[in-house]
Amino acid sequence: MVAPAKAAGALLATSPYASRRQTKVPGWAGLTAWDVLFNNLSLGLFLVTALGMLVRPAWFASTATAAYIVAFVLVLVDLSLLVVDLGDPPRFTHMLRVAKRESPMSVGTWSLSGYAALLFLVCIVSVAGWEDVTRVLAAVTLIPAAGGVLYKGVLFSATSQAGWRASRWLGALMAESAVLVGAALLLAILVLSHQGGGEGASAVRAALAVLLVLQAVLLIATALEVRRDVPGRYGPLAGLVVWIGVLAVGIVVPLELLLLGNLFQIVAALLVVAAAPVLRYALVFLPRDGRKEPS
């Protein structure tokens, strides 16, 4: 049985189809990119806020309730986009009938559902003023939130689509980017609500600076991995402009603005959030840029 298998493999390797991508380019459009964006905004904001409340509750207590409510609204938008993007709304509930820990899609569906349900309870007890219960419940919610923030990058990189298949850093990039935009949102909330933000804003500002540097490293690593797999349908120059634009507007400029006053912190946070859709569009559309027409 081994010899025939080797012979079949050798035949496949020498066939004219060996160098071709056998899958169709996914029909995903901008809706998928917005789904990824709202997923990251909600999960990132919750993760940063919940971790801040666990480490230094006095610094974040006054803004945690608002952050939880914003995160809940964002995840509702994300779930709505996800259901519409599936094309068949009942498919989302069908995926909840079984749980497959080896399937990124199944893990993601269960994680998002559990996260949304628990976050709703977190919002209720936080508005009620039950601080101890809120912290415990938020700590529990961190578990499905972690699954929700990790699964999309793993799901993309586990496919055979051009661009995604070549990037082993894609999961790390998307997860780190979620925490980055969440920290930017929380910094804006802190500064706006406290006219400077206090110690909480100082801590988030320092974390945001570190996350920006890490984002640049992961972005460059991802670009180097996919550059040969995705030649770019608009030519290499257009792709280079996109990556440099994300680096400059979404990372370098905000990093410099963080060193200035409170007003510039808001601008830095807004730039990070404004650059987020561009990055997600670039990542979602990688297979389209790498498509190869049959000869």
PLY file of the C-alpha trace (Angstrom):
ply
format ascii 1.0
element vertex 295
property float x
property float y
property float z
element edge 294
property int vertex1
property int vertex2
end_header
0.00 0.00 0.00
2.95 2.35 0.59
4.40 2.01 -2.93
1.18 2.97 -4.76
0.80 5.96 -2.45
4.33 7.13 -3.24
3.74 6.61 -6.94
0.55 8.67 -6.78
2.35 11.43 -4.93
5.16 11.50 -7.49
2.64 11.65 -10.33
0.81 14.54 -8.67
4.04 16.43 -8.12
4.96 16.20 -11.82
1.49 17.06 -13.09
0.74 20.52 -14.57
-1.66 21.11 -11.66
1.02 20.78 -8.99
1.93 24.46 -9.13
-1.68 25.67 -9.25
-3.92 26.58 -6.41
-6.83 24.13 -6.50
-9.27 26.15 -4.41
-11.51 28.92 -5.61
-10.94 32.42 -4.35
-13.46 33.04 -1.54
-16.37 35.27 -2.41
-15.85 37.37 0.70
-16.07 41.10 0.31
-15.93 44.17 2.52
-18.52 42.73 4.91
-15.98 40.17 6.11
-13.40 42.88 6.79
-15.94 44.85 8.85
-16.87 41.66 10.72
-13.20 41.20 11.65
-12.95 44.87 12.64
-15.95 44.90 15.00
-14.88 41.53 16.41
-11.47 42.99 17.25
-12.84 46.27 18.60
-15.23 44.55 21.00
-12.93 41.78 22.19
-9.89 44.04 22.41
-11.73 46.69 24.43
-13.13 44.09 26.81
-9.81 42.28 27.27
-7.87 45.45 28.09
-10.61 46.77 30.42
-11.13 43.47 32.25
-7.40 42.93 32.73
-7.04 46.51 33.95
-9.83 45.96 36.47
-8.18 42.79 37.74
-4.76 44.41 38.16
-5.64 48.00 39.20
-9.39 48.32 39.80
-9.08 51.81 41.30
-7.62 53.16 38.05
-10.38 51.83 35.77
-13.48 51.48 37.97
-15.04 54.77 36.90
-14.87 53.94 33.18
-15.22 50.16 33.19
-19.02 50.18 32.96
-18.97 52.44 29.90
-16.26 50.31 28.28
-18.22 47.09 28.89
-21.37 48.60 27.37
-19.47 49.83 24.31
-17.89 46.38 23.92
-21.32 44.74 24.12
-22.77 47.04 21.43
-19.76 46.32 19.22
-20.12 42.54 19.57
-23.82 42.78 18.67
-22.82 44.57 15.47
-20.14 41.94 14.85
-22.55 39.03 15.31
-25.07 40.70 12.99
-22.41 41.13 10.30
-21.21 37.56 10.79
-24.70 36.09 10.41
-25.40 38.15 7.28
-21.98 37.29 5.85
-22.71 33.56 6.17
-25.41 33.99 3.54
-27.73 31.60 5.39
-28.50 33.00 8.89
-29.54 29.63 10.42
-26.03 28.32 9.72
-24.74 30.15 12.81
-27.18 28.32 15.11
-26.50 25.03 13.33
-22.83 25.34 14.27
-23.85 25.47 17.94
-25.33 21.98 17.77
-21.86 20.43 17.94
-18.53 21.47 19.42
-15.27 20.55 17.71
-12.19 21.74 19.52
-10.01 20.97 16.47
-12.13 23.25 14.25
-11.31 26.99 14.40
-14.79 27.80 13.10
-16.49 25.76 15.83
-14.23 27.22 18.54
-14.92 30.71 17.24
-18.69 30.24 17.11
-18.88 28.93 20.66
-16.41 31.52 21.95
-18.29 34.47 20.45
-21.65 33.18 21.65
-20.38 32.59 25.18
-18.57 35.91 25.21
-21.66 37.86 24.12
-23.91 36.13 26.68
-21.48 36.61 29.57
-20.68 40.19 28.57
-24.40 40.99 28.72
-24.40 39.79 32.35
-21.22 41.77 33.05
-22.95 44.94 31.81
-25.99 44.30 34.00
-24.08 43.71 37.25
-21.69 46.58 36.46
-24.57 49.03 35.97
-26.10 47.69 39.22
-22.88 48.63 41.02
-21.92 45.12 42.17
-18.20 45.62 41.73
-16.97 42.34 43.23
-19.44 40.29 41.20
-18.50 42.25 38.09
-14.81 41.50 38.50
-15.44 37.78 39.02
-17.82 37.56 36.07
-15.46 39.58 33.85
-12.63 37.21 34.80
-14.75 34.25 33.68
-15.64 36.06 30.44
-11.93 36.38 29.63
-11.93 32.67 28.68
-14.36 32.84 25.73
-13.02 36.29 24.86
-9.55 34.80 24.38
-11.00 32.14 22.07
-12.88 34.78 20.12
-9.84 36.97 19.58
-7.60 34.08 18.50
-9.76 32.04 16.14
-10.03 34.28 13.07
-6.32 34.46 12.32
-5.97 30.71 12.89
-9.01 30.07 10.67
-7.52 32.08 7.81
-4.01 30.64 8.06
-5.33 27.05 8.21
-6.77 27.31 4.68
-5.05 26.69 1.33
-5.80 30.20 0.05
-2.92 32.22 -1.34
-1.50 34.67 1.17
-3.23 33.17 4.18
-1.59 29.76 3.76
1.90 31.30 3.68
1.62 33.29 6.90
2.40 31.56 10.17
2.27 34.96 11.89
-1.24 35.83 10.75
-2.95 34.54 13.91
-0.55 36.46 16.13
-0.93 39.63 14.03
-4.74 39.62 14.15
-4.89 38.80 17.87
-2.34 41.47 18.78
-4.08 43.97 16.54
-7.34 43.34 18.40
-5.70 44.15 21.72
-4.09 47.21 20.11
-7.37 48.75 18.90
-8.99 47.84 22.23
-6.27 49.71 24.11
-6.72 52.70 21.77
-10.47 52.78 22.46
-9.98 52.50 26.21
-7.39 55.29 26.16
-9.85 57.56 24.35
-12.59 56.74 26.87
-10.27 57.39 29.82
-8.97 60.71 28.49
-12.42 61.99 27.50
-14.05 61.00 30.78
-11.30 62.24 33.11
-9.87 65.24 31.25
-6.48 63.60 31.16
-7.26 60.06 32.21
-5.17 59.88 35.39
-3.09 56.85 36.26
-5.27 54.51 34.22
-4.64 56.50 31.05
-0.90 56.60 31.75
-0.81 52.81 32.08
-2.86 52.26 28.91
-0.72 54.79 27.04
2.44 52.89 27.95
0.83 49.59 26.97
-0.35 51.10 23.69
3.18 52.22 22.85
4.49 48.69 23.39
1.63 47.23 21.34
2.37 49.62 18.47
6.00 48.48 18.32
4.91 44.83 18.46
2.34 45.48 15.73
5.07 46.86 13.45
7.22 43.76 14.01
4.33 41.36 13.32
3.19 43.37 10.30
6.66 43.26 8.73
6.99 39.53 9.51
3.61 38.85 7.88
4.43 40.96 4.81
7.72 39.10 4.32
5.94 35.73 4.54
3.23 36.49 2.00
5.17 38.64 -0.50
6.13 35.68 -2.72
2.76 33.96 -2.39
0.79 37.08 -3.29
2.22 38.95 -6.28
-0.58 41.53 -6.15
-3.11 42.11 -8.90
-2.26 45.84 -8.94
1.47 45.27 -9.02
4.06 45.27 -6.20
4.10 49.06 -5.86
0.43 49.30 -4.83
0.87 46.56 -2.24
3.96 48.29 -0.88
2.06 51.57 -0.58
-0.69 49.85 1.45
1.75 48.27 3.89
3.81 51.46 4.28
0.59 53.45 4.78
-0.57 51.15 7.56
2.86 51.33 9.19
3.02 55.12 8.99
-0.56 56.19 9.78
-1.46 53.35 12.10
1.81 52.85 13.97
4.63 55.39 13.54
2.57 58.59 13.79
0.44 57.43 16.78
3.61 56.33 18.57
5.04 59.83 18.24
1.77 61.51 19.26
1.61 59.48 22.48
4.62 61.42 23.71
2.67 64.70 23.53
-0.28 66.04 25.53
-3.77 64.71 26.20
-5.29 66.08 22.99
-2.63 64.29 20.95
-3.39 61.05 22.81
-6.95 61.21 21.44
-5.61 61.82 17.92
-3.20 58.88 18.31
-6.01 56.59 19.45
-8.25 57.70 16.57
-5.47 57.08 14.05
-4.96 53.56 15.36
-8.68 52.85 15.01
-8.84 54.57 11.59
-5.99 52.42 10.24
-7.61 49.22 11.52
-10.12 48.79 8.62
-7.33 49.27 6.05
-5.24 46.49 7.59
-8.22 44.15 7.79
-9.22 44.81 4.20
-5.64 44.04 3.13
-5.62 40.77 5.08
-9.10 39.61 4.00
-8.38 40.31 0.33
-4.99 38.55 0.26
-6.34 35.50 -1.66
-7.81 37.76 -4.34
-4.48 39.49 -4.80
-2.83 36.11 -5.16
-5.26 34.54 -7.60
-3.80 32.75 -10.61
-5.87 32.23 -13.69
-5.56 28.78 -15.31
-3.39 28.79 -18.43
0 1
1 2
2 3
3 4
4 5
5 6
6 7
7 8
8 9
9 10
10 11
11 12
12 13
13 14
14 15
15 16
16 17
17 18
18 19
19 20
20 21
21 22
22 23
23 24
24 25
25 26
26 27
27 28
28 29
29 30
30 31
31 32
32 33
33 34
34 35
35 36
36 37
37 38
38 39
39 40
40 41
41 42
42 43
43 44
44 45
45 46
46 47
47 48
48 49
49 50
50 51
51 52
52 53
53 54
54 55
55 56
56 57
57 58
58 59
59 60
60 61
61 62
62 63
63 64
64 65
65 66
66 67
67 68
68 69
69 70
70 71
71 72
72 73
73 74
74 75
75 76
76 77
77 78
78 79
79 80
80 81
81 82
82 83
83 84
84 85
85 86
86 87
87 88
88 89
89 90
90 91
91 92
92 93
93 94
94 95
95 96
96 97
97 98
98 99
99 100
100 101
101 102
102 103
103 104
104 105
105 106
106 107
107 108
108 109
109 110
110 111
111 112
112 113
113 114
114 115
115 116
116 117
117 118
118 119
119 120
120 121
121 122
122 123
123 124
124 125
125 126
126 127
127 128
128 129
129 130
130 131
131 132
132 133
133 134
134 135
135 136
136 137
137 138
138 139
139 140
140 141
141 142
142 143
143 144
144 145
145 146
146 147
147 148
148 149
149 150
150 151
151 152
152 153
153 154
154 155
155 156
156 157
157 158
158 159
159 160
160 161
161 162
162 163
163 164
164 165
165 166
166 167
167 168
168 169
169 170
170 171
171 172
172 173
173 174
174 175
175 176
176 177
177 178
178 179
179 180
180 181
181 182
182 183
183 184
184 185
185 186
186 187
187 188
188 189
189 190
190 191
191 192
192 193
193 194
194 195
195 196
196 197
197 198
198 199
199 200
200 201
201 202
202 203
203 204
204 205
205 206
206 207
207 208
208 209
209 210
210 211
211 212
212 213
213 214
214 215
215 216
216 217
217 218
218 219
219 220
220 221
221 222
222 223
223 224
224 225
225 226
226 227
227 228
228 229
229 230
230 231
231 232
232 233
233 234
234 235
235 236
236 237
237 238
238 239
239 240
240 241
241 242
242 243
243 244
244 245
245 246
246 247
247 248
248 249
249 250
250 251
251 252
252 253
253 254
254 255
255 256
256 257
257 258
258 259
259 260
260 261
261 262
262 263
263 264
264 265
265 266
266 267
267 268
268 269
269 270
270 271
271 272
272 273
273 274
274 275
275 276
276 277
277 278
278 279
279 280
280 281
281 282
282 283
283 284
284 285
285 286
286 287
287 288
288 289
289 290
290 291
291 292
292 293
293 294
